[in-house]
């Protein structure tokens, strides 16, 4: 379905990521945040204003009783998303892209489709052009990038993508880092995961490690993407 139709461990020793914020963990369920996408492998909560016992606003959506909240709040959700996954790396390929695979699997496990998979180098212009092109496609409801969100000189995904945000979604980065702190501690300060709305399309930028990509996509992006994608294009319907 198009927008027009309905509107989170590093790889083992083989990794050589530049990300200063990434590190390995012994347990399989932990993840390091290799924010650069090299050989490795941050849900916007509306602010509630309570004006009375029965009525409150949530992200500018009026809600009355419980039924109104359940049905009205999600009335614009996109039932089946088409996602584009972009891996930012100068060394990976589509055949060896564990972070991108994790993101795609997260969408497909919830019956969404992956309409585009691309690997692009750590280049500001290429990243920006790729995202611009993808958000303009009728078969793309959401874009998720992985890699290039760290602090090394060639980590430029955040700069390239956020320059296009019409509406930043700071809650995503805040929530991603909060979810990740128990795993990697204070190193989370080096993770600049971010998100925003570009041309009516939610765009999320995740670190380059497989487990960070899995965490971000499974725990945050996929659960919230149908709602965000629907709201971002509500005026079109």
C-alpha positions as CSV (number, residue, x, y, z in Angstrom):
1,X,0.0,0.0,0.0
2,X,1.4,3.4,-0.9
3,X,1.0,6.6,1.0
4,X,-1.5,7.7,-1.5
5,X,-3.6,4.6,-0.8
6,X,-3.8,5.0,2.9
7,X,-2.3,7.5,4.9
8,X,18.9,-2.9,17.7
9,X,26.4,-6.7,19.3
10,X,28.8,-5.8,17.1
11,X,29.8,-8.4,14.6
12,X,32.6,-10.6,15.9
13,X,36.3,-10.0,15.4
14,X,35.7,-9.3,11.7
15,X,34.3,-5.8,12.6
16,X,36.5,-2.7,12.1
17,X,34.0,0.0,12.8
18,X,35.2,3.5,13.5
19,X,32.4,4.1,16.0
20,X,33.8,5.3,19.4
21,X,30.5,4.5,21.0
22,X,30.4,0.8,20.1
23,X,31.7,-2.1,22.2
24,X,31.0,-5.8,22.4
25,X,29.1,-7.7,25.1
26,X,29.4,-11.3,26.1
27,X,25.7,-12.1,26.2
28,X,23.9,-12.6,22.9
29,X,21.1,-10.4,23.9
30,X,23.2,-7.3,24.4
31,X,24.2,-4.9,21.8
32,X,27.0,-2.5,21.0
33,X,26.3,0.7,19.2
34,X,28.6,0.7,16.2
35,X,27.3,4.0,15.0
36,X,29.4,3.8,11.8
37,X,28.3,1.2,9.4
38,X,31.6,-0.5,8.7
39,X,31.9,-4.2,8.8
40,X,29.7,-4.6,11.9
41,X,27.5,-4.2,12.2
42,X,18.1,6.4,18.7
43,X,8.7,7.0,19.3
44,X,7.6,10.2,19.7
45,X,5.4,10.5,22.9
46,X,2.9,13.2,22.7
47,X,2.7,15.6,25.6
48,X,-0.5,15.3,27.5
49,X,-2.4,18.3,28.6
50,X,-5.2,17.4,31.1
51,X,-8.0,19.9,31.0
52,X,-10.5,17.8,32.8
53,X,-11.3,14.3,34.1
54,X,-12.6,13.1,30.8
55,X,-10.9,15.1,28.1
56,X,-7.2,15.5,27.2
57,X,-5.2,16.2,24.1
58,X,-2.4,14.0,22.8
59,X,-0.2,15.3,20.0
60,X,-3.1,17.6,19.1
61,X,-5.5,14.7,18.7
62,X,-8.6,15.2,20.8
63,X,-9.6,12.2,22.8
64,X,-12.8,11.7,24.7
65,X,-13.7,8.5,26.4
66,X,-11.7,5.2,26.2
67,X,-13.3,4.1,23.0
68,X,-12.5,7.5,21.3
69,X,-8.9,7.0,22.4
70,X,-8.7,3.5,21.0
71,X,-10.4,4.2,17.7
72,X,-9.9,7.9,17.0
73,X,-6.2,8.0,17.9
74,X,-5.3,5.3,15.4
75,X,-7.9,6.2,12.7
76,X,-5.1,7.3,10.3
77,X,-2.7,4.4,10.9
78,X,-1.3,2.8,7.8
79,X,-2.3,-0.9,7.9
80,X,0.6,-2.2,5.7
81,X,3.7,-0.2,5.4
82,X,6.3,-0.2,2.6
83,X,9.7,0.5,4.1
84,X,13.0,1.6,2.5
85,X,16.2,0.5,4.3
86,X,19.4,2.3,3.7
87,X,22.8,1.0,5.0
88,X,25.4,3.7,5.2
89,X,28.8,2.0,4.8
90,X,31.8,2.2,2.6
91,X,32.6,-1.5,3.0
92,X,29.3,-3.5,3.3
93,X,27.3,-5.0,0.5
94,X,23.6,-6.0,0.3
95,X,24.8,-9.6,0.7
96,X,26.7,-8.9,3.9
97,X,24.5,-6.4,5.7
98,X,23.4,-7.8,9.1
99,X,22.1,-4.4,10.4
100,X,20.0,-3.9,7.3
101,X,18.8,-7.5,7.5
102,X,17.6,-7.0,11.1
103,X,15.6,-3.9,10.2
104,X,14.0,-5.6,7.2
105,X,13.1,-8.6,9.3
106,X,11.5,-6.4,11.9
107,X,9.1,-4.9,9.3
108,X,8.4,-8.2,7.6
109,X,7.6,-10.0,10.9
110,X,4.7,-7.6,11.3
111,X,3.4,-8.1,7.8
112,X,4.9,-4.9,6.3
113,X,6.9,-4.9,3.1
114,X,10.4,-3.7,2.3
115,X,10.2,-2.0,-1.0
116,X,13.8,-0.8,-1.2
117,X,17.2,-1.9,0.1
118,X,20.3,0.1,-0.6
119,X,23.9,0.4,0.6
120,X,25.5,3.8,0.1
121,X,29.0,5.2,1.1
122,X,29.7,7.6,3.9
123,X,29.2,10.6,1.8
124,X,27.0,13.6,2.8
125,X,25.7,14.3,-0.7
126,X,25.0,10.6,-1.6
127,X,23.2,10.0,1.6
128,X,21.0,13.1,1.2
129,X,20.3,12.4,-2.4
130,X,19.3,8.8,-1.6
131,X,16.9,9.8,1.1
132,X,15.4,12.5,-1.1
133,X,14.8,10.1,-3.8
134,X,13.3,7.4,-1.6
135,X,10.9,9.7,0.3
136,X,9.6,10.8,-3.1
137,X,8.6,7.3,-4.2
138,X,5.0,6.3,-4.0
139,X,5.9,2.8,-2.7
140,X,7.8,4.2,0.3
141,X,6.0,5.0,3.5
142,X,9.0,5.1,5.8
143,X,12.8,5.3,5.5
144,X,15.3,3.7,8.0
145,X,19.0,4.3,7.7
146,X,21.7,2.4,9.7
147,X,25.2,3.5,10.1
148,X,27.0,6.9,10.3
149,X,25.5,8.2,13.5
150,X,28.7,8.2,15.6
151,X,31.3,10.9,16.1
152,X,34.1,10.1,13.7
153,X,34.8,12.6,10.9
154,X,33.1,10.4,8.3
155,X,29.9,9.9,10.4
156,X,27.7,12.3,8.4
157,X,24.3,10.5,8.2
158,X,22.7,12.6,10.9
159,X,23.8,15.9,9.3
160,X,22.8,14.8,5.8
161,X,19.3,13.5,6.8
162,X,18.3,16.0,9.5
163,X,19.0,18.8,7.1
164,X,15.8,17.6,5.4
165,X,13.6,17.3,8.4
166,X,10.5,19.5,8.3
167,X,9.5,18.2,11.7
168,X,12.2,16.6,13.9
169,X,11.1,13.8,16.2
170,X,13.4,14.2,19.2
171,X,11.6,11.7,21.3
172,X,12.9,8.8,19.1
173,X,16.6,9.5,20.0
174,X,15.7,10.1,23.6
175,X,13.9,6.8,23.9
176,X,16.5,4.9,21.9
177,X,19.3,6.1,24.2
178,X,17.3,5.4,27.3
179,X,16.6,1.8,26.1
180,X,20.3,1.4,25.3
181,X,21.8,2.8,28.5
182,X,21.5,-0.4,30.5
183,X,23.4,-2.3,27.8
184,X,26.3,0.1,27.0
185,X,26.2,2.6,29.9
186,X,27.6,6.1,29.4
187,X,29.0,5.3,26.0
188,X,25.5,6.1,24.8
189,X,26.5,9.7,24.7
190,X,28.3,8.9,21.4
191,X,25.2,7.7,19.7
192,X,23.3,10.3,17.7
193,X,20.3,8.3,16.5
194,X,17.6,10.7,15.3
195,X,14.4,10.9,13.4
196,X,12.1,13.3,11.7
197,X,9.5,13.8,9.0
198,X,10.7,14.6,5.5
199,X,8.2,15.3,2.7
200,X,5.5,13.6,4.8
201,X,7.6,10.5,5.3
202,X,9.1,9.4,8.7
203,X,12.8,8.9,8.5
204,X,14.8,7.2,11.2
205,X,18.6,7.1,11.6
206,X,20.0,4.1,13.6
207,X,23.5,3.1,14.5
208,X,25.3,0.6,12.4
209,X,25.5,-2.4,14.7
210,X,23.2,-5.3,14.1
211,X,21.8,-5.3,17.7
212,X,21.4,-1.6,17.8
213,X,19.5,-1.8,14.5
214,X,17.4,-4.6,15.8
215,X,16.6,-2.8,19.1
216,X,15.6,0.4,17.4
217,X,13.5,-1.2,14.7
218,X,11.7,-4.0,16.8
219,X,11.2,-2.0,20.0
220,X,10.4,1.4,18.7
221,X,10.2,2.0,14.9
222,X,8.0,-0.8,13.7
223,X,5.4,-0.4,16.6
224,X,5.1,3.3,16.0
225,X,5.7,3.6,12.2
226,X,2.1,2.9,11.1
227,X,0.8,5.7,13.3
228,X,3.5,8.2,12.4
229,X,3.2,7.5,8.7
230,X,-0.6,8.0,8.8
231,X,-0.4,11.2,10.7
232,X,2.3,12.6,8.5
233,X,0.1,12.3,5.4
234,X,-3.3,12.9,7.0
235,X,-3.9,16.0,5.0
236,X,-3.6,14.0,1.8
237,X,-6.6,11.8,2.7
